[in-house]
């Protein structure tokens, strides 16, 4: 089978870095199937204040601008990656379709031409984050085959009338239902929100990311629990991750609570967080480690008791599964990506995002647990992570794709 992936979420040699999540699933397909990825890279018409705040450096913007014409070809683990750059819709919130349709036609023309040059006729097309741009041009692609949409958190914004006009939301939903043979969700929370929108081709399936299981992992004994509790956060230092909520919650703990809080990661919020730490008198309890390679992050997870990230707008949060694979008592956010994988009180805990009082109460609850209960939750966390390995999730994802491809006749969706 020939599988075409269309997404902006694919790692290559672009100066704009992105997640490995899609690749870490698709790389297991190449033994039996031919896989090609067309990577979209969208360029705004100006280096806006928003992009500067998000860390878009002018030199990266200039490299994007220079790559507007042509393709950039790379290969990863047997998957050919072809990146093209196009100008993004400058008016994404407007109902007017003129510019949007023009951008779509240019994108479709580029992709069709490249597929002809490659002599690649896909048997199925998979689009991750399709509502950004892909949904507007996918009907202009020449391949006549099943098309699958995989919905991420950012797609849901385009189906939300608090972000977009009602007419545009209705059009996006109509396109989603009409242009794809099947729609999958990237997490259980996304699936629940999609069910409210009722796209007719929605499948009750979730495309979860997988976690690499470290072979050197050893079962924890928790002999010193609670002792001095080691708490860990690993991720970008940006507001939606909720590090400020963690700090305020820790400052509310009783004076008899001994802990150390390690923060791994970098981001634009670091200075504000450092000031908050001083203001809350948490200097002797908190340590910044900056950016660390994955192997070092795993080492810290292996020696930490609690991993916490009360994040908002999280598609899944692979780092939760990584912490669970190391036996950490893992705290995620209710109604976010990890909700449904973490079951409260069974293999971890869920708390309302950004609710410092609820998080403080949860910390106190965990502190008061007996060693046997902590061991049980830690063991269940590890067993859950073993089910969600990259290889297992990649195979499950492929099974879903094959099912769609094999159960649809010829013709457009």
Order of alpha helices (4+ residues) and beta strands (2+ residues): beta-alpha-beta-alpha-alpha-beta-beta-alpha-beta-beta-alpha-alpha-beta-alpha-beta-beta-alpha-beta-alpha-beta-alpha-beta-alpha-beta-beta-alpha-alpha-alpha
